[in-house]
Amino acid sequence: MANTLASRAVLWPKGAMHDLDHYEMADGRRIAHRHLIGDGPTLVFLPGYMSDMAGGKASALYDEARRSGRPALLLDYSGCGESSGDFADGTLSRWCEEVVALIGELVDGEVLLVGSSMGGWLMLLVAEALLEKTGHRCAGMIGIAAAPDFTRWGLTDEQRAALESGEIVREPNPYGPEPTPTHPGFFADAERHLRLDGSIPLDMPVRLLHGQRDADVPWETSLHLADALRSDDIQVTLVKDGDHRLSRDGDIALLKSVVASFYRPIDG
């Protein structure tokens, strides 16, 4: 299943990454990021599996934040994009630690977490970590084809058995020539972060977008997530002809509109 959650990166136009910086973790990991200062909660974009901040949705939201004077934070997980490290060492716990560390270092005030695919799983863990660490730092969450628990429902019994025995599972990659790996370490860590089987103790506003022609993450997953979250302020938007990536012009316009709804009281 991880292969279907991997996204092909979009190359930055020449000169577009002039604000790229790196944050060094205590163990030497260097986390690439771009940061804008502005008014309102800081939009933090969490990419999908094997994706990075060069993707179309991330760059569109960053450009919109720059135009609107809003704060934003993009990042590459360790082992991805411009960050240091080996992807084989990547886990949800590790990447959550990196996101929380960057927020603690760079962001004053609340954040608006936007998670795409696997990033929609990671945003739950980040929100929980921030709540435990600071009491409340999330103005809201936006999931785009959110894929919590995909190691449970997106793998066959044979694949799960192989991972449990320490094997790497490789699957065809629809976005590139190289197969997409799922590593045993990622799988074992993910099993400790399953969320859909119980109540998720988060109470902030949540907006979930999902294409009903998503061949990778069933759109019903967003309904299950809405049901599991404790918050009563949840809206699920289903795009009937939308695919997994939701990257068409109309999809991006919808996403921008949802993001803007968290800033209208500030803007006007």
C-alpha positions in Angstrom: 0.0 0.0 0.0 2.9 2.4 0.7 3.6 2.6 -3.0 0.2 4.1 -3.7 0.9 6.7 -1.0 4.2 7.8 -2.4 4.0 11.0 -4.5 6.3 12.1 -7.3 8.0 15.4 -6.3 7.5 18.5 -8.4 10.8 20.3 -9.1 11.0 23.9 -7.8 11.4 26.6 -10.4 14.9 28.0 -10.6 15.5 30.3 -7.7 12.2 29.4 -5.9 14.0 27.9 -2.9 16.0 31.0 -1.8 14.5 30.7 1.7 15.5 27.1 2.2 17.1 26.5 5.6 18.0 23.6 7.8 17.4 22.9 11.5 19.8 20.5 13.2 18.3 18.0 15.6 20.2 16.9 18.7 21.5 13.8 16.9 22.7 15.7 13.9 19.7 15.2 11.6 19.4 18.3 9.4 15.8 19.0 8.6 15.2 21.2 5.5 12.4 23.7 5.8 10.9 27.0 4.5 9.3 29.4 6.9 7.2 32.5 6.5 6.2 34.9 9.3 2.8 36.5 9.2 -0.5 36.9 11.1 -2.7 34.1 12.4 -1.9 30.4 13.0 1.1 29.0 11.2 0.1 26.6 8.4 2.3 23.5 8.7 2.2 21.2 5.7 2.9 17.5 6.3 3.7 15.6 3.0 2.8 12.1 2.2 4.9 8.9 2.2 8.2 9.5 0.3 7.0 13.0 -0.7 8.5 16.3 0.2 7.8 20.0 0.3 8.3 20.4 -3.4 4.9 19.0 -4.1 2.2 21.0 -5.9 -0.2 21.3 -2.9 2.5 22.4 -0.5 4.0 25.0 -2.9 0.5 26.3 -3.8 -0.4 26.8 -0.1 3.0 28.4 0.6 2.7 30.8 -2.3 -0.9 31.7 -1.1 0.4 32.3 2.4 3.1 34.6 1.1 0.5 36.6 -0.9 -1.9 36.8 2.0 0.6 37.7 4.7 0.0 34.5 6.6 2.7 32.4 8.4 3.6 29.0 6.9 6.1 26.2 7.5 7.1 23.6 4.9 9.5 20.8 5.7 11.1 17.6 4.4 11.2 14.6 6.8 14.6 13.1 7.4 15.5 10.8 4.5 13.3 12.8 2.1 13.9 15.8 -0.2 16.6 18.2 1.0 16.8 16.8 4.5 19.7 14.5 5.6 19.3 10.9 6.6 18.3 7.6 5.1 14.7 6.9 4.2 15.1 3.4 5.6 15.4 4.9 9.1 12.2 6.9 8.8 9.2 6.2 11.1 6.1 8.1 12.1 7.7 8.6 15.6 10.9 10.0 14.1 9.1 12.3 11.7 6.7 13.5 14.4 9.6 14.3 16.6 11.1 16.4 13.8 7.9 18.3 13.1 7.3 19.1 16.8 10.9 20.2 17.2 10.6 22.6 14.2 7.4 24.0 15.5 9.0 24.6 18.9 11.9 26.3 17.4 10.2 28.5 14.8 6.6 29.0 15.6 5.0 31.4 18.2 1.3 30.8 18.7 -1.0 28.3 17.2 -0.5 26.0 14.1 -2.9 24.8 11.4 -1.8 21.3 10.5 -2.4 20.2 6.9 -1.7 16.6 6.2 -1.7 14.9 2.8 -2.2 11.1 2.7 0.3 9.7 5.2 0.7 13.2 6.4 -3.0 13.0 7.5 -1.9 10.2 9.9 1.1 12.1 11.1 -0.9 15.3 11.8 -2.9 13.3 14.4 0.3 12.4 16.2 1.7 15.9 16.0 -1.5 17.4 17.3 -1.5 14.9 20.2 2.2 15.7 21.0 1.6 19.4 20.9 -1.4 19.1 23.2 0.7 17.0 25.7 3.7 19.4 25.5 2.0 22.8 25.5 -1.7 22.3 26.4 -3.0 23.5 23.1 -1.3 24.7 20.0 -3.6 23.6 17.1 -6.1 26.0 15.6 -7.2 23.1 13.5 -6.4 20.3 11.1 -7.0 19.7 7.4 -6.7 16.2 6.0 -6.2 15.6 2.2 -7.0 12.0 1.4 -5.9 11.3 5.0 -4.5 7.7 5.4 -4.3 6.9 9.1 -3.6 3.2 9.9 -2.6 2.4 6.3 -0.2 -0.3 7.5 -3.3 -2.1 8.9 -5.8 -1.8 6.0 -3.4 -1.2 3.1 -1.2 -4.3 3.4 -2.0 -7.9 2.7 -1.6 -10.6 5.3 1.5 -11.8 3.4 3.0 -8.4 3.3 2.4 -7.9 7.0 4.0 -11.3 7.8 7.0 -10.4 5.7 7.5 -7.1 7.5 7.0 -8.7 10.9 9.8 -11.1 10.0 12.2 -8.3 9.1 11.8 -8.2 5.3 11.5 -5.1 3.2 8.3 -5.1 1.1 8.7 -3.5 -2.3 5.8 -2.6 -4.5 5.5 -1.0 -8.0 5.5 2.8 -7.9 2.9 4.5 -10.0 4.9 7.8 -9.9 8.3 6.6 -10.9 10.5 3.8 -12.2 11.8 2.5 -8.8 9.7 0.3 -6.6 8.5 1.8 -3.3 9.9 0.2 -0.2 8.2 -0.4 3.1 10.8 -1.0 5.8 10.2 -3.2 8.9 11.2 -0.4 11.2 8.5 1.9 9.7 5.9 -0.9 10.0 6.7 -1.9 13.6 6.6 1.8 14.7 3.3 2.4 12.8 1.7 -0.5 14.6 2.1 1.5 17.8 0.3 4.5 16.4 -2.9 3.0 15.1 -5.8 5.4 15.8 -9.0 4.4 14.0 -10.0 1.6 16.4 -10.6 4.0 19.3 -11.5 7.6 20.2 -8.9 10.2 19.2 -8.9 12.8 22.0 -8.6 15.9 19.9 -11.2 18.7 20.0 -10.1 21.3 17.4 -11.9 22.1 14.2 -11.1 19.5 11.5 -11.7 19.6 7.8 -11.3 16.4 5.7 -11.1 16.4 1.8 -11.3 13.2 -0.1 -11.8 12.2 -3.7 -14.3 9.4 -4.3 -12.2 8.1 -7.2 -9.2 7.7 -4.9 -7.8 4.3 -5.9 -5.2 4.4 -3.1 -7.0 5.4 0.1 -10.7 4.5 0.3 -12.8 7.7 0.8 -14.6 6.0 3.6 -11.4 6.3 5.6 -12.1 10.0 6.1 -15.6 9.1 7.4 -14.0 6.7 9.8 -11.5 9.3 10.9 -14.3 11.9 11.5 -16.2 9.3 13.6 -13.1 8.5 15.7 -12.1 12.1 16.4 -13.7 13.5 19.6 -14.2 16.9 18.1 -17.8 17.9 17.1 -16.5 20.6 14.7 -15.7 18.3 11.8 -16.6 18.7 8.1 -16.0 16.1 5.4 -15.9 17.2 1.8 -16.1 14.5 -0.8 -15.0 15.3 -4.4 -17.0 12.9 -6.6 -14.6 12.9 -9.5 -11.5 13.5 -7.4 -8.5 11.1 -7.3 -6.0 10.5 -4.6 -3.7 13.4 -5.2 -6.4 16.1 -5.5 -4.0 18.3 -7.4 -6.1 19.7 -10.2 -6.7 23.4 -10.4 -10.2 23.0 -8.9 -8.9 20.8 -6.1 -6.3 23.3 -5.2 -8.8 26.1 -5.2 -11.0 24.1 -2.9 -8.1 23.4 -0.6 -7.2 27.1 -0.5 -10.7 28.0 0.3 -10.8 25.6 3.3 -7.4 27.0 4.5 -8.7 30.5 4.2 -11.7 29.7 6.4 -9.4 29.4 9.4 -8.1 33.0 8.8 -11.3 35.0 7.9 -11.8 36.2 11.4 -8.3 37.5 11.4 -8.3 38.9 7.8 -11.6 40.8 8.1 
